[in-house]
Amino acid sequence: MKKILLLLSILFCAGLFLFNSCKEESMDESIPLNPVLTPIKAVTAQDGDEIVSAVISDRNRTIELSLKNLRSLSSVDVNLSISKRAKLLSPQDTILTLDLSEPYQIVINNLYKDVTYTLTATIPEYIEIDKSKFREFRLNNDSQQMEGNIVYLWDGGVMSQPENYGEIGYRNYLTGECFTVDMGDHYNLKSFKANLYWAYTNVCPKKYELWGYEGEGEPPIDGDWSNWTKLGSIDNSSSTLADFAEGDVLEFAKEESLLVRYIRVKCLENYRNPPTTAISLCEITLWAWNM
């Protein structure tokens, strides 16, 4: 009888132990320590008047910024957005001004370990100049408007083929010998392109020039050509209808490019018979070197 009681006691204690163990396991509410998969939520930078977002690769631990408006990477304003569950170790601030001419290391703890991301930035060798800043800068010897509006020259309207006038709403700017444009900032010009309205006939320019103002401030209002520098000449007399969509293009070597803000287009001869200096265009586009 004593043996039976002893055995029952042992079984009771074992069952009680198992019950308490299972109860404790079922009540375990601890959160497993998993790493934060995206510790850096976003990286942005001030690129001139724009804010651009970086491309972040959590697999490669890289952050890539592409900046098109800055002329230098030596002083870039950067903003980091960090996950609440991650801890930024280096740098210690999220609002920074960085020299990104060399790769920059960002160290962050993702709850599991410290990881390092490499931040890099690039600027293109050249950019298309922002046309939203263009405006007419009328000088005393500029020609009067004869048809259309000068703002048509930077509204994006370009014909894909000759005489397809409806494609741009029959918009062109027709004026006399010359007109002046303020590009809104100083640029080292890389390219100038003029898209034509008339296809090598009528008031389409045949021989014309691009001039730039190298001086500081605004150019003298009298428009004296001695204050201006001729940047290049265009003669499209050998062009064919197949060349029309491409437009007339001037290119400037980087080492010879001049820093200008104000440009003038001067027509020497159009396709009328006899020729005059009236000029009609539907768009101008300029590119600048990043220097």
ROLOMI-534210 format. One record per residue: residue in one letter; z, y, x of N, C-alpha, C, O, CB in turn. Coordinates in pm, whole numbers, padded with zeros to 5 digits, always signed. Glycine has a CB too. Example, Ala and Ser with C-alpha at 12.3 -4.5 7.8 and 13.67 -1.06 7.14 Angstrom:
REM residues 2
A+00780-00569+01319+00780-00450+01230+00780-00330+01320+00846-00332+01424+00905-00447+01131/S+00708-00225+01285+00714-00106+01367+00787+00003+01290+00804+00114+01341+00572-00060+01408/
END
This chain:
REM residues 291
M+00000-00120+00083+00000+00000+00000+00000+00126+00087-00071+00223+00059+00122+00000-00094/K+00080+00123+00192+00085+00237+00283-00049+00261+00348-00090+00375+00370+00191+00214+00390/K-00119+00151+00380-00251+00164+00442-00349+00231+00346-00432+00313+00387-00305+00027+00486/I-00340+00195+00219-00431+00254+00119-00405+00403+00104-00499+00482+00098-00415+00184-00018/L-00280+00441+00099-00244+00582+00087-00291+00661+00209-00339+00774+00197-00093+00598+00069/L-00277+00601+00327-00319+00667+00449-00469+00690+00449-00517+00796+00490-00278+00585+00571/L-00545+00589+00403-00691+00599+00398-00735+00706+00299-00827+00783+00327-00752+00464+00360/L-00667+00711+00183-00700+00814+00083-00673+00954+00138-00748+01048+00111-00619+00791-00046/S-00566+00967+00213-00532+01098+00271-00638+01143+00370-00679+01259+00374-00394+01092+00341/I-00683+01046+00452-00787+01077+00550-00916+01121+00482-00979+01218+00522-00814+00956+00641/L-00955+01047+00376-01078+01080+00303-01067+01216+00235-01164+01293+00233-01108+00971+00199/F-00949+01247+00180-00927+01375+00114-00941+01491+00211-01003+01593+00180-00790+01378+00048/C-00882+01477+00328-00888+01582+00430-01031+01604+00479-01075+01717+00501-00796+01548+00548/A-01102+01491+00498-01241+01502+00544-01327+01572+00440-01409+01658+00474-01299+01362+00574/G-01308+01538+00312-01384+01603+00206-01352+01751+00197-01441+01833+00176-01357+01536+00073/L-01224+01784+00212-01185+01925+00208-01247+02004+00323-01291+02118+00306-01031+01938+00213/F-01251+01942+00440-01312+02007+00558-01461+02033+00535-01511+02141+00566-01292+01920+00684/L-01532+01931+00481-01674+01945+00456-01702+02052+00351-01797+02129+00362-01734+01812+00413/F-01617+02056+00248-01635+02154+00141-01619+02296+00194-01699+02384+00161-01535+02130+00029/N-01517+02318+00275-01494+02451+00331-01605+02492+00426-01646+02608+00430-01360+02456+00403/S-01656+02393+00504-01765+02422+00597-01891+02464+00523-01957+02560+00562-01794+02300+00686/C-01924+02392+00417-02043+02424+00338-02027+02559+00270-02122+02637+00259-02070+02315+00235/K-01907+02585+00224-01880+02711+00156-01898+02828+00253-01956+02931+00219-01738+02712+00096/E-01847+02811+00376-01860+02916+00476-02006+02940+00513-02050+03053+00530-01778+02880+00600/E-02082+02827+00525-02224+02842+00560-02302+02912+00449-02390+02994+00476-02286+02705+00589/S-02270+02880+00323-02341+02940+00211-02310+03088+00198-02389+03162+00138-02306+02868+00083/M-02200+03134+00252-02159+03273+00241-02200+03355+00363-02166+03473+00371-02009+03283+00221/D-02271+03296+00458-02312+03368+00578-02424+03467+00543-02536+03425+00515-02359+03269+00689/E-02395+03595+00543-02490+03698+00506-02537+03781+00626-02588+03891+00607-02428+03788+00402/S-02521+03733+00745-02563+03807+00864-02715+03819+00869-02787+03728+00828-02510+03738+00991/I-02767+03936+00922-02910+03961+00932-02960+03915+01068-02905+03956+01171-02942+04110+00911/P-03062+03830+01071-03113+03784+01200-03169+03901+01280-03225+03994+01222-03222+03676+01180/L-03156+03898+01411-03199+04005+01500-03346+03985+01535-03379+03920+01634-03112+04009+01629/N-03436+04042+01453-03580+04033+01477-03630+04163+01538-03582+04270+01501-03655+04002+01346/P-03725+04157+01630-03775+04280+01692-03854+04364+01593-03914+04311+01499-03863+04246+01813/V-03854+04496+01614-03934+04587+01533-04079+04576+01581-04109+04605+01697-03882+04735+01543/L-04167+04535+01492-04306+04510+01533-04384+04638+01561-04475+04639+01644-04377+04430+01426/T-04351+04746+01492-04417+04876+01514-04312+04982+01543-04281+05065+01457-04504+04916+01389/P-04256+04979+01663-04150+05075+01695-04196+05220+01698-04118+05311+01669-04090+05040+01828/I-04323+05243+01732-04378+05379+01732-04470+05391+01610-04577+05331+01605-04456+05410+01866/K-04427+05470+01515-04501+05480+01389-04627+05565+01403-04731+05532+01347-04412+05538+01280/A-04617+05675+01479-04732+05763+01494-04713+05852+01616-04601+05883+01657-04753+05850+01367/V-04825+05892+01674-04828+05990+01782-04937+06090+01748-05052+06052+01728-04852+05923+01923/T-04902+06219+01741-04999+06323+01712-04998+06427+01824-04901+06439+01899-04970+06389+01576/A-05107+06500+01834-05119+06604+01937-05192+06724+01880-05276+06711+01791-05193+06551+02062/Q-05158+06841+01932-05226+06964+01892-05353+06977+01975-05349+06985+02097-05134+07088+01911/D-05466+06979+01905-05596+06988+01971-05665+07115+01924-05745+07113+01830-05684+06862+01941/G-05634+07226+01990-05684+07354+01942-05619+07386+01809-05497+07390+01798-05838+07352+01929/D-05702+07409+01707-05650+07437+01573-05629+07310+01492-05583+07317+01378-05745+07529+01498/E-05660+07196+01549-05650+07070+01478-05532+06987+01528-05487+07004+01642-05779+06990+01491/I-05483+06898+01442-05384+06798+01481-05451+06662+01473-05502+06624+01368-05255+06805+01390/V-05451+06589+01584-05517+06459+01587-05414+06348+01603-05307+06367+01663-05621+06453+01702/S-05447+06232+01550-05358+06116+01558-05410+06017+01662-05530+05997+01676-05346+06046+01421/A-05317+05958+01735-05354+05862+01839-05379+05724+01778-05332+05693+01669-05243+05854+01946/V-05453+05644+01851-05472+05503+01816-05367+05422+01893-05364+05423+02016-05619+05453+01850/I-05281+05352+01818-05170+05278+01879-05198+05129+01870-05230+05078+01762-05035+05311+01811/S-05188+05059+01982-05201+04913+01985-05065+04853+02025-05022+04866+02139-05313+04868+02085/D-05000+04787+01928-04871+04723+01958-04892+04595+02039-04800+04549+02107-04794+04693+01829/R-05010+04538+02030-05039+04418+02109-05054+04453+02257-04998+04385+02343-05167+04351+02057/N-05130+04559+02284-05157+04598+02423-05058+04701+02477-05061+04734+02596-05295+04653+02434/R-04971+04751+02389-04873+04855+02427-04945+04978+02480-04909+05032+02585-04775+04801+02534/T-05049+05023+02406-05124+05141+02448-05128+05243+02335-05123+05209+02217-05266+05102+02490/I-05137+05369+02374-05150+05481+02281-05263+05568+02336-05256+05615+02449-05014+05564+02265/E-05369+05589+02256-05487+05660+02305-05514+05784+02219-05526+05775+02097-05610+05567+02305/L-05522+05899+02285-05555+06025+02220-05695+06068+02262-05728+06064+02381-05451+06134+02254/S-05775+06110+02166-05907+06165+02196-05908+06311+02149-05899+06338+02030-06022+06082+02127/L-05918+06403+02244-05907+06546+02216-06041+06612+02244-06098+06596+02352-05794+06611+02301/K-06092+06687+02148-06225+06745+02164-06224+06896+02183-06324+06954+02225-06310+06710+02045/N-06112+06961+02151-06109+07107+02157-06041+07162+02283-06070+07274+02324-06039+07160+02037/L-05953+07086+02343-05884+07132+02462-05977+07132+02582-06066+07047+02593-05760+07046+02489/R-05956+07226+02672-06036+07231+02794-05967+07157+02909-06031+07122+03008-06062+07376+02834/S-05835+07133+02896-05757+07069+03002-05651+06979+02939-05605+07003+02828-05692+07174+03095/L-05613+06874+03015-05507+06782+02970-05374+06812+03037-05279+06736+03022-05547+06638+02999/S-05366+06922+03109-05246+06950+03187-05127+06994+03101-05013+06986+03146-05275+07057+03288/S-05154+07038+02978-05045+07083+02891-05082+07054+02747-05147+07133+02680-05016+07235+02910/V-05037+06936+02700-05071+06891+02565-04944+06879+02483-04848+06814+02525-05147+06755+02570/D-04943+06942+02367-04828+06933+02276-04837+06803+02196-04933+06780+02123-04822+07057+02180/V-04733+06719+02211-04733+06584+02152-04609+06567+02066-04501+06616+02098-04738+06475+02263/N-04626+06496+01955-04515+06465+01865-04509+06314+01841-04609+06252+01805-04531+06541+01730/L-04390+06255+01863-04371+06111+01844-04295+06086+01714-04200+06158+01682-04296+06049+01964/S-04337+05985+01641-04264+05941+01521-04218+05798+01546-04299+05707+01561-04355+05950+01391/I-04084+05779+01550-04025+05651+01589-03964+05581+01468-03905+05645+01381-03918+05673+01699/S-03979+05447+01463-03917+05368+01356-03766+05385+01358-03706+05396+01465-03955+05218+01369/K-03704+05386+01239-03559+05406+01230-03482+05293+01298-03370+05315+01343-03517+05417+01084/R-03539+05175+01306-03470+05060+01364-03492+05050+01515-03431+04967+01581-03515+04932+01296/A-03580+05136+01568-03606+05134+01712-03533+05252+01777-03493+05347+01710-03759+05140+01741/K-03519+05244+01909-03450+05349+01983-03538+05396+02097-03579+05318+02183-03314+05300+02036/L-03568+05526+02097-03647+05585+02203-03560+05604+02327-03457+05672+02321-03708+05721+02157/L-03602+05545+02439-03525+05552+02563-03580+05659+02658-03504+05736+02717-03526+05417+02633/S-03712+05663+02672-03774+05761+02760-03913+05795+02708-03997+05706+02691-03782+05708+02907/P-03938+05921+02682-03850+06037+02697-03740+06035+02590-03737+05946+02505-03931+06169+02688/Q-03652+06129+02595-03542+06131+02500-03569+06221+02380-03494+06220+02283-03417+06176+02569/D-03676+06299+02387-03712+06387+02277-03844+06342+02216-03926+06279+02284-03721+06535+02325/T-03866+06375+02089-03990+06336+02022-04092+06449+02017-04207+06426+01981-03960+06289+01881/I-04052+06570+02052-04144+06684+02058-04160+06723+02204-04064+06766+02269-04091+06806+01971/L-04282+06708+02257-04303+06717+02400-04425+06801+02434-04517+06816+02353-04318+06578+02460/T-04425+06856+02554-04545+06914+02614-04570+06835+02743-04490+06840+02836-04528+07069+02642/L-04681+06763+02747-04704+06665+02854-04828+06698+02935-04924+06756+02885-04716+06525+02796/D-04823+06659+03062-04941+06658+03147-05004+06520+03132-04955+06422+03187-04905+06690+03297/L-05113+06514+03057-05178+06385+03029-05303+06364+03115-05389+06283+03082-05214+06377+02882/S-05311+06438+03225-05420+06412+03319-05400+06276+03387-05493+06221+03445-05429+06523+03425/E-05277+06224+03379-05244+06089+03426-05176+06014+03311-05118+06078+03224-05153+06093+03554/P-05180+05878+03309-05112+05802+03204-04962+05834+03199-04900+05858+03303-05132+05651+03226/Y-04907+05835+03079-04766+05869+03058-04696+05749+02994-04748+05690+02899-04751+05998+02969/Q-04579+05714+03045-04506+05596+02998-04401+05635+02893-04325+05729+02911-04439+05524+03117/I-04400+05560+02785-04299+05576+02680-04222+05445+02668-04282+05340+02643-04364+05616+02542/V-04090+05450+02686-04007+05330+02682-03923+05333+02554-03860+05434+02522-03915+05320+02809/I-03924+05221+02483-03855+05215+02354-03792+05078+02337-03849+04977+02380-03952+05245+02238/N-03675+05073+02275-03608+04945+02247-03642+04903+02104-03623+04980+02010-03454+04956+02266/N-03692+04779+02091-03735+04731+01959-03634+04636+01895-03670+04552+01812-03869+04661+01972/L-03506+04650+01932-03393+04568+01887-03381+04436+01961-03277+04371+01958-03406+04542+01740/Y-03489+04399+02027-03490+04272+02100-03492+04294+02250-03425+04225+02326-03610+04188+02057/K-03573+04393+02292-03582+04425+02434-03645+04563+02450-03694+04622+02354-03665+04318+02510/D-03642+04614+02571-03708+04740+02603-03856+04713+02629-03890+04623+02705-03641+04810+02726/V-03942+04792+02567-04087+04776+02587-04145+04911+02628-04093+05017+02592-04156+04723+02457/T-04253+04905+02704-04317+05026+02756-04458+05040+02701-04539+04948+02709-04320+05024+02911/Y-04485+05156+02644-04619+05191+02596-04680+05292+02694-04611+05376+02750-04615+05250+02451/T-04812+05281+02714-04883+05373+02802-04967+05468+02718-05058+05427+02645-04972+05296+02903/L-04935+05597+02730-05006+05702+02657-05114+05763+02746-05085+05810+02857-04908+05812+02607/T-05238+05762+02698-05349+05824+02771-05424+05919+02679-05421+05904+02556-05444+05716+02829/A-05491+06016+02738-05571+06112+02660-05702+06138+02731-05709+06137+02854-05493+06243+02638/T-05804+06162+02653-05935+06195+02708-05993+06314+02632-05962+06335+02515-06032+06073+02700/I-06074+06390+02701-06153+06494+02636-06299+06467+02671-06328+06429+02784-06108+06640+02681/P-06390+06485+02576-06531+06458+02606-06585+06556+02708-06531+06665+02727-06615+06464+02477/E-06692+06517+02774-06751+06603+02876-06806+06731+02813-06809+06837+02876-06862+06529+02951/Y-06850+06720+02687-06899+06838+02617-06870+06823+02469-06845+06712+02420-07051+06859+02642/I-06873+06935+02396-06843+06936+02253-06949+07016+02178-07017+07100+02237-06703+06994+02226/E-06963+06988+02050-07042+07076+01964-06953+07192+01923-06840+07172+01879-07097+06999+01837/I-07002+07313+01938-06923+07431+01906-06906+07442+01755-07000+07424+01678-06990+07559+01962/D-06784+07471+01714-06747+07480+01573-06819+07597+01506-06793+07713+01540-06595+07494+01558/K-06908+07567+01412-06986+07672+01346-06905+07752+01245-06947+07860+01205-07105+07611+01277/S-06791+07702+01205-06711+07775+01106-06661+07909+01161-06619+07996+01085-06592+07691+01060/K-06665+07925+01293-06621+08049+01356-06736+08147+01380-06713+08261+01421-06552+08019+01488/F-06858+08104+01354-06973+08190+01378-06974+08308+01279-06936+08294+01163-07104+08109+01366/R-07018+08423+01327-07041+08537+01240-07144+08628+01304-07165+08626+01425-06909+08614+01212/E-07208+08707+01221-07305+08803+01273-07230+08915+01347-07125+08961+01302-07392+08862+01159/F-07287+08957+01460-07235+09072+01533-07351+09169+01549-07429+09159+01644-07173+09031+01673/R-07361+09261+01456-07480+09346+01452-07473+09459+01554-07376+09534+01558-07499+09404+01313/L-07577+09468+01635-07592+09575+01732-07696+09674+01682-07777+09644+01594-07630+09519+01871/N-07693+09793+01740-07780+09900+01691-07928+09866+01697-08005+09911+01612-07755+10026+01769/N-07969+09788+01796-08111+09755+01809-08144+09615+01756-08251+09562+01785-08153+09765+01954/D-08053+09556+01680-08085+09430+01611-08177+09460+01493-08174+09568+01436-07955+09358+01563/S-08258+09361+01458-08355+09379+01350-08289+09363+01214-08185+09298+01200-08470+09279+01364/Q-08350+09422+01115-08300+09414+00978-08338+09280+00915-08441+09220+00947-08355+09530+00894/Q-08253+09235+00826-08280+09114+00750-08403+09135+00663-08417+09236+00595-08157+09075+00663/M-08493+09036+00666-08614+09044+00585-08612+08942+00472-08672+08965+00366-08738+09022+00673/E-08544+08831+00494-08536+08727+00391-08418+08636+00420-08387+08609+00536-08667+08646+00383/G-08352+08589+00315-08240+08497+00333-08116+08567+00384-08099+08688+00365-08279+08387+00427/N-08029+08490+00448-07902+08542+00498-07874+08477+00632-07902+08359+00652-07785+08515+00397/I-07817+08554+00726-07794+08499+00859-07698+08380+00856-07705+08294+00943-07739+08607+00952/V-07608+08373+00758-07513+08260+00751-07584+08128+00725-07527+08022+00748-07409+08285+00642/Y-07710+08134+00678-07787+08010+00661-07810+07941+00796-07838+07821+00800-07921+08040+00594/L-07797+08017+00905-07821+07959+01038-07709+07865+01082-07727+07793+01180-07837+08069+01139/W-07597+07865+01013-07488+07773+01050-07424+07708+00928-07303+07684+00926-07382+07848+01131/D-07505+07679+00826-07453+07610+00708-07488+07462+00705-07459+07393+00607-07505+07676+00583/G-07550+07413+00813-07580+07269+00824-07712+07228+00764-07745+07109+00764-07473+07192+00759/G-07790+07322+00713-07916+07287+00648-08029+07268+00748-08075+07364+00810-07953+07393+00549/V-08075+07143+00761-08183+07109+00855-08284+07022+00782-08246+06927+00714-08128+07035+00983/M-08412+07054+00795-08517+06974+00731-08552+06853+00817-08565+06864+00939-08643+07060+00707/S-08567+06739+00753-08597+06616+00825-08745+06601+00855-08784+06518+00937-08549+06497+00745/Q-08829+06681+00787-08973+06676+00812-09036+06808+00770-08978+06882+00690-09038+06558+00737/P-09154+06839+00823-09218+06967+00791-09240+06985+00640-09270+06890+00568-09350+06977+00864/E-09224+07109+00596-09252+07154+00460-09162+07089+00354-09192+07095+00235-09395+07126+00426/N-09053+07027+00397-08959+06968+00300-08853+07074+00265-08733+07052+00284-08892+06838+00358/Y-08899+07186+00215-08812+07303+00195-08701+07278+00093-08591+07332+00106-08896+07421+00150/G-08729+07195-00007-08627+07167-00107-08505+07098-00050-08397+07105-00109-08686+07083-00215/E-08520+07031+00063-08410+06960+00127-08297+07055+00166-08181+07015+00173-08459+06884+00250/I-08331+07181+00192-08228+07278+00230-08223+07394+00129-08173+07502+00160-08255+07333+00372/G-08276+07371+00011-08269+07474-00093-08353+07596-00062-08319+07707-00104-08127+07515-00113/Y-08461+07577+00012-08553+07687+00048-08479+07801+00119-08514+07918+00102-08622+07741-00078/R-08379+07766+00198-08299+07868+00267-08345+07881+00412-08352+07782+00486-08148+07834+00261/N-08375+08003+00452-08403+08033+00592-08358+08176+00618-08333+08253+00525-08555+08013+00627/Y-08347+08210+00745-08316+08349+00781-08437+08407+00851-08478+08361+00958-08189+08358+00872/L-08493+08510+00789-08610+08578+00844-08569+08719+00882-08516+08794+00800-08729+08578+00743/T-08593+08754+01007-08561+08887+01056-08668+08931+01154-08767+08862+01176-08421+08889+01123/G-08647+09048+01211-08745+09099+01307-08727+09038+01444-08709+08917+01455-08735+09250+01316/E-08731+09117+01546-08737+09067+01683-08611+08994+01728-08621+08894+01800-08763+09182+01776/C-08491+09040+01688-08370+08980+01746-08251+08987+01651-08246+09069+01560-08335+09050+01877/F-08156+08898+01677-08028+08899+01605-07919+08853+01701-07948+08788+01801-08033+08808+01477/T-07792+08887+01670-07679+08859+01757-07573+08781+01682-07546+08808+01565-07619+08990+01813/V-07513+08684+01751-07411+08597+01690-07285+08597+01776-07292+08582+01898-07465+08453+01671/D-07171+08612+01712-07041+08593+01776-06997+08450+01746-06979+08413+01630-06934+08698+01725/M-06980+08369+01851-06942+08228+01832-06792+08211+01809-06748+08100+01780-06985+08146+01953/G-06714+08317+01821-06571+08311+01792-06482+08281+01910-06361+08298+01901-06548+08211+01691/D-06540+08236+02020-06464+08206+02141-06562+08199+02258-06683+08196+02238-06382+08073+02128/H-06507+08195+02378-06592+08185+02498-06623+08038+02529-06535+07952+02522-06524+08254+02620/Y-06747+08012+02564-06790+07877+02596-06885+07877+02714-06962+07971+02734-06857+07811+02474/N-06879+07770+02793-06982+07742+02894-07089+07659+02825-07071+07539+02804-06922+07667+03020/L-07199+07721+02791-07300+07654+02709-07364+07536+02781-07397+07542+02900-07407+07753+02669/K-07381+07429+02704-07454+07312+02753-07593+07305+02691-07692+07279+02760-07376+07183+02723/S-07600+07328+02560-07727+07316+02489-07735+07418+02376-07634+07458+02318-07746+07174+02434/F-07857+07457+02348-07887+07541+02231-08002+07475+02158-08103+07439+02219-07921+07690+02272/K-07988+07459+02026-08097+07401+01947-08126+07490+01828-08035+07532+01756-08063+07257+01900/A-08254+07519+01807-08298+07595+01692-08383+07504+01604-08486+07453+01648-08378+07723+01735/N-08341+07484+01481-08421+07408+01386-08510+07504+01308-08463+07606+01257-08331+07325+01290/L-08637+07470+01300-08738+07558+01245-08748+07547+01093-08705+07448+01033-08872+07529+01308/Y-08805+07651+01033-08833+07651+00889-08982+07630+00866-09022+07536+00797-08785+07784+00823/W-09063+07716+00922-09207+07697+00919-09247+07603+01033-09192+07611+01143-09283+07833+00930/A-09342+07514+01005-09382+07414+01104-09498+07465+01188-09614+07434+01162-09420+07281+01035/Y-09463+07545+01290-09561+07597+01387-09672+07675+01318-09791+07659+01348-09621+07481+01469/T-09630+07757+01226-09722+07844+01154-09644+07965+01105-09521+07967+01106-09790+07769+01036/N-09719+08068+01061-09660+08186+00999-09556+08252+01093-09589+08285+01207-09594+08148+00865/V-09430+08272+01045-09328+08341+01125-09241+08244+01204-09132+08281+01249-09241+08428+01035/C-09286+08124+01221-09217+08031+01312-09228+08086+01454-09338+08122+01497-09279+07885+01303/P-09117+08095+01526-09126+08148+01663-09201+08053+01755-09182+07931+01751-08985+08175+01720/K-09287+08110+01837-09360+08032+01937-09298+08052+02075-09273+07956+02147-09510+08072+01938/K-09275+08177+02110-09212+08210+02237-09091+08298+02209-09103+08406+02153-09313+08282+02333/Y-08975+08249+02249-08853+08327+02225-08748+08294+02330-08761+08198+02406-08797+08300+02082/E-08641+08377+02331-08543+08370+02439-08402+08367+02383-08375+08413+02272-08560+08490+02534/L-08311+08310+02464-08168+08312+02433-08099+08396+02540-08117+08373+02659-08107+08167+02426/W-08018+08494+02495-07945+08582+02584-07795+08567+02560-07754+08531+02450-07989+08728+02565/G-07714+08594+02662-07569+08585+02650-07501+08706+02711-07554+08770+02803-07518+08459+02716/Y-07384+08738+02659-07305+08850+02710-07191+08796+02794-07104+08725+02743-07252+08939+02594/E-07189+08831+02923-07088+08781+03015-06968+08873+03030-06867+08834+03091-07149+08758+03149/G-06976+08992+02978-06869+09089+02995-06745+09053+02915-06748+08963+02831-06916+09226+02956/E-06635+09126+02941-06512+09105+02867-06515+09187+02738-06582+09290+02730-06389+09144+02953/G-06444+09139+02638-06439+09211+02512-06572+09207+02439-06657+09122+02466-06399+09354+02536/E-06589+09300+02346-06712+09306+02268-06824+09374+02347-06797+09465+02426-06688+09378+02137/P-06947+09331+02326-07059+09398+02394-07079+09539+02339-07046+09565+02224-07189+09315+02378/P-07134+09631+02420-07161+09767+02373-07247+09765+02247-07344+09689+02238-07230+09849+02484/I-07212+09849+02153-07277+09847+02022-07422+09891+02028-07499+09865+01936-07203+09934+01926/D-07460+09960+02138-07600+10007+02147-07698+09892+02170-07818+09909+02149-07614+10110+02259/G-07647+09776+02213-07734+09660+02231-07826+09669+02351-07925+09596+02359-07816+09641+02111/D-07797+09757+02446-07880+09773+02565-07895+09637+02636-07796+09574+02672-07817+09879+02662/W-08019+09596+02653-08045+09463+02710-08000+09451+02854-07984+09340+02904-08192+09432+02700/S-07978+09563+02923-07932+09557+03062-07789+09502+03072-07746+09462+03180-07939+09695+03126/N-07717+09501+02962-07581+09446+02959-07579+09296+02928-07473+09234+02925-07497+09520+02857/W-07697+09240+02905-07707+09100+02865-07780+09019+02972-07856+09074+03053-07780+09087+02729/T-07755+08888+02972-07817+08795+03067-07907+08698+02994-07865+08633+02898-07710+08719+03148/K-08031+08688+03038-08120+08590+02975-08080+08450+03019-08079+08419+03138-08269+08618+03011/L-08048+08366+02922-08002+08230+02951-08117+08130+02959-08110+08032+03033-07903+08185+02845/G-08223+08156+02885-08335+08062+02888-08446+08105+02794-08427+08191+02708-08288+07923+02852/S-08563+08043+02811-08681+08075+02730-08734+07947+02665-08724+07838+02721-08791+08141+02817/I-08790+07963+02546-08851+07852+02473-08997+07886+02443-09028+07997+02400-08773+07823+02340/D-09084+07790+02469-09225+07801+02433-09265+07668+02369-09281+07568+02439-09316+07835+02559/N-09281+07667+02237-09311+07542+02168-09459+07530+02131-09495+07455+02040-09226+07530+02042/S-09544+07605+02202-09687+07607+02168-09753+07470+02185-09860+07446+02128-09759+07709+02254/S-09692+07381+02263-09750+07248+02280-09684+07143+02189-09717+07025+02197-09738+07204+02426/S-09593+07186+02104-09524+07092+02015-09617+07046+01903-09714+07114+01868-09398+07157+01955/T-09586+06929+01847-09662+06874+01735-09568+06856+01616-09447+06875+01628-09728+06738+01774/L-09624+06821+01502-09542+06801+01382-09438+06691+01403-09334+06691+01336-09631+06767+01263/A-09465+06599+01495-09369+06492+01523-09243+06546+01591-09139+06481+01589-09433+06384+01612/D-09253+06664+01650-09139+06725+01719-09054+06813+01627-08947+06859+01665-09187+06807+01836/F-09102+06835+01506-09042+06935+01418-08894+06906+01388-08810+06995+01400-09119+06943+01289/A-08863+06783+01350-08726+06750+01309-08626+06768+01423-08509+06801+01400-08720+06607+01258/E-08670+06746+01546-08583+06759+01661-08547+06904+01690-08440+06933+01744-08647+06697+01782/G-08637+06995+01654-08612+07137+01681-08643+07174+01825-08687+07091+01904-08468+07171+01649/D-08620+07300+01856-08641+07350+01993-08508+07350+02066-08407+07398+02013-08703+07494+01991/V-08506+07295+02188-08380+07275+02260-08386+07337+02399-08484+07324+02472-08349+07124+02271/L-08277+07406+02433-08254+07455+02569-08135+07381+02627-08034+07363+02559-08230+07609+02571/E-08146+07337+02752-08035+07269+02819-07989+07351+02939-08069+07415+03006-08076+07127+02864/F-07856+07348+02965-07799+07423+03076-07715+07328+03163-07623+07263+03114-07712+07542+03025/A-07748+07322+03291-07673+07237+03383-07528+07286+03392-07501+07406+03384-07739+07237+03525/K-07437+07193+03407-07295+07227+03408-07260+07327+03517-07185+07421+03494-07211+07101+03425/E-07315+07305+03636-07281+07391+03749-07345+07530+03737-07309+07621+03811-07324+07326+03879/E-07439+07546+03644-07506+07676+03628-07471+07744+03496-07520+07853+03466-07656+07658+03639/S-07388+07678+03417-07357+07730+03283-07272+07856+03291-07176+07863+03368-07286+07623+03200/L-07308+07955+03211-07235+08081+03209-07136+08083+03092-07160+08022+02988-07333+08200+03198/L-07025+08153+03112-06922+08165+03010-06956+08283+02919-06955+08398+02962-06780+08183+03074/V-06986+08253+02792-07025+08359+02698-06962+08333+02562-06927+08220+02527-07180+08367+02685/R-06949+08441+02488-06903+08433+02349-07011+08485+02254-07026+08434+02143-06772+08514+02330/Y-07085+08585+02298-07188+08647+02215-07326+08605+02266-07352+08608+02386-07174+08801+02216/I-07413+08566+02173-07549+08526+02208-07648+08608+02125-07617+08653+02015-07570+08374+02186/R-07768+08624+02180-07876+08692+02108-08002+08605+02116-08033+08546+02220-07904+08836+02169/V-08073+08599+02004-08202+08532+02001-08308+08641+01987-08303+08723+01896-08211+08427+01883/K-08404+08639+02078-08508+08743+02082-08646+08677+02076-08681+08596+02162-08495+08831+02212/C-08722+08713+01975-08856+08655+01958-08960+08741+02029-08961+08863+02014-08891+08641+01809/L-09046+08677+02106-09154+08747+02176-09287+08732+02102-09372+08821+02106-09168+08694+02318/E-09304+08617+02035-09432+08591+01970-09414+08481+01866-09348+08380+01893-09541+08552+02074/N-09473+08500+01747-09471+08394+01646-09613+08340+01625-09703+08371+01703-09413+08447+01512/Y-09633+08259+01519-09761+08192+01497-09856+08270+01407-09963+08219+01373-09737+08056+01439/R-09821+08388+01368-09913+08468+01289-10035+08510+01371-10032+08510+01495-09842+08591+01232/N-10140+08546+01301-10263+08589+01369-10306+08724+01311-10356+08730+01198-10377+08482+01353/P-10289+08833+01386-10233+08838+01522-10081+08816+01519-10018+08837+01415-10264+08974+01588/P-10023+08773+01630-09880+08743+01633-09794+08869+01621-09834+08978+01662-09845+08669+01760/T-09675+08850+01565-09573+08956+01561-09445+08900+01622-09444+08788+01673-09548+09008+01413/T-09337+08977+01617-09208+08930+01671-09110+08890+01561-08993+08865+01589-09145+09038+01759/A-09156+08884+01436-09068+08837+01328-09034+08690+01353-09117+08613+01401-09136+08855+01188/I-08911+08652+01318-08865+08516+01347-08794+08458+01226-08712+08524+01163-08772+08514+01469/S-08826+08333+01194-08762+08261+01084-08708+08128+01137-08781+08051+01199-08862+08238+00967/L-08579+08102+01111-08514+07976+01148-08429+07929+01032-08393+08007+00944-08427+07992+01277/C-08397+07799+01032-08307+07751+00927-08172+07706+00982-08078+07689+00903-08371+07636+00853/E-08157+07686+01114-08027+07643+01168-08027+07663+01320-08128+07644+01387-07997+07494+01132/I-07908+07700+01372-07887+07698+01516-07762+07615+01544-07665+07619+01467-07873+07844+01575/T-07764+07539+01653-07652+07455+01693-07633+07469+01843-07730+07472+01919-07676+07305+01653/L-07506+07478+01886-07478+07494+02028-07373+07394+02071-07284+07359+01994-07433+07636+02061/W-07384+07349+02196-07287+07261+02257-07232+07329+02382-07300+07412+02443-07349+07123+02292/A-07109+07294+02420-07046+07357+02536-06984+07250+02626-06935+07147+02580-06938+07460+02490/W-06989+07278+02756-06922+07192+02853-06770+07211+02844-06722+07323+02824-06973+07224+02997/N-06695+07105+02859-06550+07115+02875-06523+07141+03022-06543+07052+03106-06477+06985+02825/M-06478+07261+03056-06460+07300+03196-06321+07358+03215-06285+07397+03326-06569+07403+03240/
END
